[in-house]
């Protein structure tokens, strides 16, 4: 580890975040098109929240994403940057990424996650 631990863990040591490579196929569709398709996603399970799949940028049609100035902060994962989706229609801040995540979740660095309610679908199959 690089000494970049999330400060949230000191205050809430029982808070858990698990990362796993499941090998499952994850397909994200937007505006009727598959914009992400991978078997290399990382499944992030944080506490009792629904699992989130983070997808390598190489498996995302990046020409459909436009970086925005929006950002959020998580004391367990770090600073998130956002992208809007464009095409026949658009969805603002529909995608996020931790480009310098805390050590505990370093595996999601530069991966992308999609808000399921801002895309057509996020399908996970074996």
Secondary structure, DSSP 8 states (H G I E B T S, - for coil): --S---THHHH-TT--EEEEE---EEEEEETTEEEEEES--EEEEETTS--EEEEEGGGB-GGGEEEEEEEEEETTTEEEEEEEE-SSS-EEEEEEE-TT--GGGGGGTTEEEE-GGGSSEEEEE-
